[in-house]
Amino acid sequence: MILEKIGEAIEKSGKSRYRISKETGIDQAVLCRIVSGSGKGQCSLETADKLCKYLGLELVPKKRKKRAR
């Protein structure tokens, strides 16, 4: 889910993956996998954090639904 949102933000940013790669230091192949959706489980937390900061995204915890007892 997080990688999907990051991939969407990359696409909407209007910046090329080459530019994002140069400005963040993240390999273009990693960016390509994230955008294509084939990067599940192949992105470190550090990379996701760096991309979120670069793209102006904020990770906010979801409120959990209370379980019925």
Secondary structure as GFF3:
##gff-version 3
##sequence-region A 1 69
A	DSSP	alpha_helix	2	13	.	.	.	ID=ss1
A	DSSP	alpha_helix	17	24	.	.	.	ID=ss2
A	DSSP	alpha_helix	28	36	.	.	.	ID=ss3
A	DSSP	alpha_helix	45	55	.	.	.	ID=ss4
###
